[in-house]
């Protein structure tokens, strides 16, 4: 809670994001649980003093995220940005995630095909080989090992590089720079400088694809540039969005999911001991629900007055849709704070909902199915090499996870 009063706003409005409870790194903050139970649509205060509505209930969220009166336009003056750095970057470097239809749909359609379920499923053998090779390398090396650097980051980075046509040799460059804009403590100058480095790099790759196209997504975007449907900068922005979203989210789910399972050994044993693909797929969805690593919420602005959950959201007011707490709503998931890999959690909202639902979710699910179905079977004695309270969690980032995960066996 803050003691300050800004422009007549009462000090009782809680700050957002809210701190997690000590010793409960996998659960949403206690204050979020309280709001879900007592004030499911309530005002919160952001870093800049603005006070959007925080929506916590599962069914309210699904209703709002499909309501045409809600805008995802990040250039709207009342858009509830997560941080000063992201406010600067989202206004100057626009992706279709921060646009409304028809522009959102037009740009999204340009990159939809590679993420179709059948196209993604055809990648399973290649992703399986990447996972097996990384595990072979870990088993051949010394312990303890940082699972983030040895496995969780390289797997999705390799997959996205191959899909996009980005040289994996440059992974350290784009991984280090991509962390800066999504860190809530980055200044606008730091965030923009990192984005400019990444965009300059990707614009260079788009130029190379124009001259020598290949069978990859950047080459397809370069074809759009050739056809005057996109500028080289717009193609680079789309490529950057896919590259960052495609490796940051899955890498954090691999590491954080592994840590959660190590803290729930009975659940880990269920995954390790099954060979049923549907059981693994179900476990992936339950871990996505339980962890919901995009913990800064989906950000929106109301374009008209909306009556929902006993409140009126006025036209022009900001809205934060907190998917992490919605995935712990007992009205949608019985006993929601319990990790149960046998649960049917397919209807979770970890990927959002509506027209802006995550484009890459088929690929993310497949990568996690391969990982959770392989890692613990190949290394059955996998365990933490340090105590849980020594693990550095990403409390300062909009995509939650761990910076390091020392493990041994």
C-alpha positions as CSV (number, residue, x, y, z in Angstrom):
1,X,0.0,0.0,0.0
2,X,1.2,3.5,-0.6
3,X,0.8,6.5,1.8
4,X,0.8,9.0,-1.0
5,X,-2.3,10.7,-2.5
6,X,-2.1,11.4,-6.2
7,X,-4.6,13.8,-7.8
8,X,-7.2,13.1,-5.2
9,X,-7.0,9.3,-5.4
10,X,-7.3,7.7,-1.9
11,X,-4.2,6.1,-0.5
12,X,-6.1,2.9,0.2
13,X,-5.8,1.9,-3.4
14,X,-3.2,-0.9,-3.5
15,X,0.0,-0.7,-5.6
16,X,0.3,-3.1,-8.5
17,X,2.1,-5.4,-9.0
18,X,1.8,-6.8,-5.5
19,X,4.5,-8.7,-3.6
20,X,4.3,-12.5,-3.2
21,X,4.3,-14.0,0.2
22,X,7.7,-15.1,1.5
23,X,8.1,-18.8,1.0
24,X,5.3,-19.0,-1.6
25,X,7.1,-18.3,-4.9
26,X,4.6,-20.2,-7.1
27,X,1.4,-18.5,-5.8
28,X,-0.1,-15.1,-6.7
29,X,0.3,-12.5,-4.0
30,X,-2.0,-12.8,-1.0
31,X,-3.5,-9.4,-1.8
32,X,-4.6,-10.7,-5.2
33,X,-6.4,-13.6,-3.5
34,X,-8.1,-11.1,-1.2
35,X,-9.3,-9.0,-4.1
36,X,-10.5,-12.1,-6.0
37,X,-12.6,-13.1,-3.0
38,X,-13.8,-9.6,-1.8
39,X,-13.4,-7.0,-4.6
40,X,-13.0,-8.9,-7.9
41,X,-13.0,-5.6,-9.9
42,X,-11.1,-3.0,-8.0
43,X,-8.8,0.0,-8.7
44,X,-5.0,-0.4,-8.3
45,X,-2.2,2.1,-8.6
46,X,0.6,1.7,-11.2
47,X,4.1,3.0,-11.2
48,X,3.0,6.4,-12.7
49,X,0.2,7.0,-10.3
50,X,-2.5,6.0,-12.7
51,X,-5.4,3.8,-11.3
52,X,-6.8,1.3,-13.8
53,X,-9.2,-1.4,-12.9
54,X,-7.8,-4.8,-11.9
55,X,-10.0,-7.7,-13.0
56,X,-9.4,-10.9,-11.1
57,X,-12.3,-13.3,-11.7
58,X,-12.0,-15.9,-14.4
59,X,-15.4,-15.5,-16.0
60,X,-15.1,-11.7,-15.9
61,X,-11.8,-11.8,-17.7
62,X,-13.1,-14.1,-20.5
63,X,-16.0,-11.7,-21.0
64,X,-13.8,-8.6,-21.1
65,X,-11.2,-10.1,-23.4
66,X,-13.8,-10.9,-26.0
67,X,-15.7,-7.6,-25.6
68,X,-15.3,-5.3,-28.7
69,X,-15.5,-2.3,-26.3
70,X,-12.1,-3.2,-24.9
71,X,-9.0,-1.9,-26.7
72,X,-5.4,-3.3,-26.8
73,X,-4.1,-0.2,-28.4
74,X,-0.9,0.6,-26.5
75,X,-0.8,4.2,-27.9
76,X,-4.0,5.1,-26.2
77,X,-3.3,7.9,-23.6
78,X,-4.8,5.9,-20.8
79,X,-3.3,2.5,-21.7
80,X,-2.0,1.1,-18.4
81,X,1.6,0.4,-19.2
82,X,3.6,-2.0,-16.9
83,X,6.6,0.3,-16.4
84,X,8.3,3.5,-17.6
85,X,10.6,1.5,-19.9
86,X,7.7,-0.4,-21.5
87,X,5.6,2.7,-21.9
88,X,8.4,4.2,-24.0
89,X,9.0,1.1,-26.1
90,X,5.4,0.1,-26.7
91,X,4.5,3.5,-28.0
92,X,7.5,3.7,-30.3
93,X,7.9,0.1,-31.4
94,X,4.4,-1.3,-32.0
95,X,3.6,-4.9,-32.4
96,X,0.2,-6.4,-33.4
97,X,-0.2,-7.4,-29.7
98,X,-0.7,-3.7,-28.9
99,X,-3.1,-3.0,-31.8
100,X,-6.8,-3.5,-32.5
101,X,-8.5,-5.1,-35.5
102,X,-8.4,-4.7,-38.4
103,X,-4.7,-3.8,-38.2
104,X,-4.0,-6.4,-35.6
105,X,-5.7,-9.1,-37.7
106,X,-3.9,-8.1,-40.9
107,X,-0.4,-8.3,-39.4
108,X,-1.2,-11.4,-37.3
109,X,-2.3,-13.3,-40.4
110,X,1.1,-12.8,-41.9
111,X,2.8,-15.0,-39.3
112,X,0.0,-17.4,-38.4
113,X,0.8,-20.3,-40.8
114,X,4.0,-21.6,-39.1
115,X,2.2,-21.8,-35.8
116,X,-0.7,-23.9,-37.1
117,X,-1.1,-27.1,-35.0
118,X,-0.3,-29.5,-37.9
119,X,2.8,-27.5,-38.9
120,X,4.0,-27.3,-35.3
121,X,3.4,-31.0,-34.7
122,X,5.7,-31.8,-37.6
123,X,8.5,-30.2,-35.6
124,X,8.2,-32.7,-32.7
125,X,11.0,-35.0,-33.9
126,X,13.4,-32.1,-34.3
127,X,12.5,-30.6,-30.9
128,X,12.9,-34.0,-29.3
129,X,16.4,-34.3,-30.8
130,X,17.3,-30.8,-29.5
131,X,16.2,-31.9,-26.0
132,X,18.0,-35.2,-26.1
133,X,21.2,-33.6,-27.2
134,X,21.1,-30.9,-24.5
135,X,20.5,-33.6,-21.9
136,X,23.4,-35.7,-23.3
137,X,25.6,-32.6,-22.8
138,X,24.5,-32.1,-19.3
139,X,25.0,-35.7,-18.3
140,X,28.5,-35.7,-19.8
141,X,29.5,-32.6,-17.9
142,X,30.1,-31.7,-14.3
143,X,27.5,-31.0,-11.6
144,X,25.9,-28.9,-10.3
145,X,24.7,-27.3,-13.5
146,X,22.5,-24.2,-14.1
147,X,19.4,-25.7,-15.8
148,X,18.5,-22.3,-17.2
149,X,21.7,-21.9,-19.2
150,X,22.3,-25.5,-20.0
151,X,18.7,-26.5,-21.0
152,X,15.8,-24.1,-20.4
153,X,17.1,-21.2,-22.6
154,X,18.9,-23.1,-25.3
155,X,16.0,-25.3,-26.3
156,X,13.4,-22.6,-27.2
157,X,16.1,-20.3,-28.5
158,X,17.3,-23.0,-30.9
159,X,13.8,-23.7,-32.0
160,X,12.9,-20.1,-32.6
161,X,16.2,-19.4,-34.4
162,X,15.5,-22.3,-36.8
163,X,11.9,-21.2,-37.3
164,X,12.8,-17.6,-38.0
165,X,16.1,-18.1,-39.8
166,X,18.2,-16.3,-37.1
167,X,21.7,-17.6,-36.5
168,X,21.8,-19.4,-33.1
169,X,25.4,-18.2,-32.8
170,X,24.0,-14.8,-32.0
171,X,21.8,-16.2,-29.2
172,X,23.8,-14.5,-26.3
173,X,23.2,-11.1,-28.0
174,X,19.5,-11.4,-28.4
175,X,18.9,-13.1,-25.1
176,X,20.7,-10.5,-23.1
177,X,19.2,-7.6,-24.9
178,X,15.6,-9.0,-24.8
179,X,15.6,-9.1,-21.0
180,X,16.1,-5.4,-20.7
181,X,12.8,-4.1,-22.1
182,X,10.7,-6.5,-20.1
183,X,12.4,-5.7,-16.8
184,X,10.3,-3.3,-14.8
185,X,13.4,-1.5,-13.4
186,X,14.8,-0.6,-16.8
187,X,14.7,3.1,-17.6
188,X,13.1,4.3,-20.9
189,X,16.5,5.0,-22.2
190,X,17.8,1.5,-21.4
191,X,14.8,-0.2,-22.8
192,X,14.8,1.8,-26.1
193,X,18.6,1.3,-26.5
194,X,18.2,-2.5,-26.2
195,X,15.3,-2.5,-28.6
196,X,17.2,-0.4,-31.1
197,X,20.2,-2.8,-31.0
198,X,17.8,-5.8,-31.6
199,X,15.9,-4.0,-34.4
200,X,19.1,-3.0,-36.2
201,X,20.3,-6.6,-36.0
202,X,17.0,-8.0,-37.3
203,X,16.7,-5.3,-40.1
204,X,20.1,-6.5,-41.3
205,X,18.8,-10.1,-41.4
206,X,15.7,-9.0,-43.3
207,X,18.0,-7.4,-45.8
208,X,20.0,-10.6,-46.2
209,X,16.7,-12.6,-46.6
210,X,15.7,-10.1,-49.4
211,X,18.9,-11.0,-51.2
212,X,19.0,-14.7,-50.4
213,X,15.6,-16.0,-49.2
214,X,15.3,-19.3,-47.4
215,X,12.6,-21.5,-46.0
216,X,12.0,-19.5,-42.8
217,X,9.7,-17.0,-41.3
218,X,12.0,-14.0,-41.7
219,X,12.3,-14.8,-45.4
220,X,8.5,-14.8,-45.6
221,X,8.4,-11.4,-43.9
222,X,11.1,-10.2,-46.3
223,X,8.8,-11.3,-49.1
224,X,6.1,-9.0,-47.6
225,X,8.7,-6.2,-47.8
226,X,9.3,-7.0,-51.4
227,X,5.6,-6.9,-52.1
228,X,5.4,-3.5,-50.3
229,X,3.1,-4.9,-47.6
230,X,5.6,-4.1,-44.9
231,X,8.6,-1.9,-44.4
232,X,11.9,-3.4,-43.5
233,X,11.5,-1.9,-40.0
234,X,8.0,-3.4,-39.6
235,X,9.2,-6.8,-40.7
236,X,12.1,-6.5,-38.1
237,X,9.6,-5.6,-35.4
238,X,7.4,-8.6,-36.1
239,X,10.5,-10.8,-36.2
240,X,11.7,-9.4,-32.9
241,X,8.4,-9.9,-31.2
242,X,8.3,-13.5,-32.2
243,X,11.9,-14.1,-31.3
244,X,11.6,-12.6,-27.8
245,X,8.2,-14.0,-27.0
246,X,9.1,-17.4,-28.4
247,X,12.2,-18.0,-26.2
248,X,11.5,-15.9,-23.0
249,X,8.2,-17.5,-22.1
250,X,9.0,-21.1,-22.8
251,X,12.4,-20.9,-21.2
252,X,10.9,-19.5,-18.0
253,X,8.2,-22.2,-18.0
254,X,10.8,-25.0,-18.4
255,X,12.8,-23.8,-15.4
256,X,10.0,-22.6,-13.2
257,X,7.9,-25.7,-14.0
258,X,10.8,-28.0,-13.1
259,X,11.4,-26.2,-9.9
260,X,7.7,-26.5,-9.0
261,X,7.7,-30.2,-9.7
262,X,10.9,-30.7,-7.6
263,X,8.9,-29.1,-4.7
264,X,6.0,-31.5,-5.5
265,X,7.8,-34.9,-5.8
266,X,4.5,-37.0,-6.1
267,X,3.4,-34.9,-9.1
268,X,6.9,-35.1,-10.6
269,X,6.8,-38.9,-10.2
270,X,3.4,-39.0,-12.1
271,X,5.0,-37.2,-15.1
272,X,8.2,-39.2,-15.0
273,X,6.4,-42.6,-14.8
274,X,3.9,-42.0,-17.7
275,X,4.5,-42.6,-21.4
276,X,1.0,-41.5,-22.3
277,X,1.1,-38.4,-24.5
278,X,-2.3,-37.2,-23.3
279,X,-1.2,-37.4,-19.7
280,X,1.9,-35.3,-20.5
281,X,-0.2,-32.8,-22.4
282,X,-2.5,-32.5,-19.5
283,X,0.4,-32.0,-17.1
284,X,1.6,-29.2,-19.3
285,X,-1.7,-27.4,-19.1
286,X,-1.9,-27.8,-15.4
287,X,1.6,-26.3,-14.9
288,X,0.7,-23.4,-17.3
289,X,-2.4,-22.8,-15.1
290,X,-0.6,-23.2,-11.8
291,X,2.3,-20.9,-12.7
292,X,0.9,-18.4,-15.2
293,X,4.3,-16.8,-15.8
294,X,2.8,-13.6,-17.5
295,X,2.1,-12.1,-14.1
296,X,1.8,-8.4,-15.1
297,X,-1.6,-9.0,-16.6
298,X,-3.1,-8.2,-20.0
299,X,-3.4,-4.5,-20.4
300,X,-6.5,-2.8,-22.0
301,X,-8.5,0.4,-22.2
302,X,-12.3,0.7,-22.2
303,X,-13.7,2.4,-25.3
304,X,-17.2,2.7,-23.9
305,X,-18.9,2.2,-20.5
306,X,-19.0,-1.5,-19.5
307,X,-21.1,-2.9,-16.7
308,X,-19.4,-6.0,-15.3
309,X,-19.1,-7.7,-11.9
310,X,-21.2,-5.0,-10.2
311,X,-18.9,-2.2,-11.4
312,X,-19.0,0.3,-14.2
313,X,-15.8,0.6,-16.1
314,X,-16.0,4.0,-17.8
315,X,-14.9,4.8,-21.3
316,X,-11.3,5.8,-21.3
317,X,-10.4,3.9,-18.1
318,X,-7.5,1.4,-18.1
319,X,-8.0,-2.2,-17.3
320,X,-5.5,-4.9,-16.1
321,X,-6.6,-8.4,-16.6
322,X,-4.7,-10.5,-14.1
323,X,-4.6,-14.0,-15.7
324,X,-2.5,-15.5,-12.9
325,X,-5.1,-15.0,-10.2
326,X,-8.0,-16.0,-12.6
327,X,-6.2,-19.4,-13.0
328,X,-6.6,-19.7,-9.2
329,X,-10.3,-18.9,-9.2
330,X,-12.2,-21.7,-7.4
331,X,-15.3,-21.0,-9.6
332,X,-13.2,-22.2,-12.6
333,X,-10.8,-24.7,-10.9
334,X,-11.7,-26.6,-7.8
335,X,-9.0,-26.6,-5.1
336,X,-7.1,-24.1,-7.4
337,X,-4.0,-23.7,-5.2
338,X,-3.1,-27.4,-5.4
339,X,-0.9,-28.6,-8.2
340,X,-2.5,-31.6,-9.8
341,X,-1.0,-32.8,-13.0
342,X,-4.0,-35.1,-13.5
343,X,-6.4,-32.2,-13.6
344,X,-8.2,-31.1,-16.8
345,X,-6.9,-27.6,-17.0
346,X,-7.1,-27.0,-20.7
347,X,-9.5,-24.1,-20.2
348,X,-6.9,-22.0,-18.4
349,X,-6.1,-18.4,-19.5
350,X,-2.3,-18.5,-19.2
351,X,-2.2,-17.7,-22.9
352,X,-4.8,-15.0,-22.6
353,X,-8.2,-15.2,-24.3
354,X,-10.0,-13.8,-27.3
355,X,-8.5,-12.4,-30.6
356,X,-5.2,-11.5,-28.9
357,X,-4.7,-15.0,-27.4
358,X,-1.1,-16.1,-27.7
359,X,-0.2,-16.9,-31.4
360,X,2.6,-19.3,-30.4
361,X,0.7,-21.5,-27.9
362,X,0.8,-24.7,-30.1
363,X,4.6,-24.4,-30.2
364,X,4.9,-23.6,-26.5
365,X,2.7,-26.6,-25.6
366,X,4.7,-28.9,-27.9
367,X,8.1,-27.8,-26.5
368,X,6.9,-28.2,-22.9
369,X,5.4,-31.6,-23.7
370,X,8.8,-32.7,-25.1
371,X,10.7,-31.3,-22.1
372,X,8.4,-32.6,-19.3
373,X,8.2,-35.9,-21.0
374,X,11.9,-36.3,-21.5
375,X,14.0,-34.4,-18.9
376,X,12.7,-36.2,-15.7
377,X,12.8,-39.7,-17.4
378,X,16.4,-39.1,-18.6
379,X,17.5,-37.7,-15.3
380,X,15.3,-39.5,-12.7
381,X,17.5,-38.3,-9.8
382,X,17.3,-34.6,-10.7
383,X,17.3,-32.4,-7.6
384,X,18.1,-28.9,-6.5
385,X,21.7,-28.2,-5.7
386,X,20.8,-25.4,-3.3
387,X,17.9,-24.6,-0.9
388,X,14.8,-23.1,-2.3
389,X,15.4,-19.8,-0.6
390,X,18.6,-19.4,-2.5
391,X,16.9,-19.5,-5.9
392,X,16.8,-16.0,-7.5
393,X,13.2,-15.4,-8.7
394,X,12.3,-12.8,-11.4
395,X,10.2,-10.6,-9.2
396,X,11.3,-7.6,-11.3
397,X,10.2,-8.9,-14.7
398,X,6.8,-9.1,-16.4
399,X,7.6,-12.7,-17.4
400,X,8.0,-14.6,-14.2
401,X,10.6,-17.3,-13.7
402,X,14.1,-17.8,-12.2
403,X,17.4,-16.3,-13.2
404,X,19.3,-19.5,-12.2
405,X,18.3,-23.0,-11.3
406,X,21.3,-25.0,-9.9
407,X,20.6,-28.7,-10.1
408,X,22.4,-32.0,-9.7
409,X,21.6,-35.7,-9.8
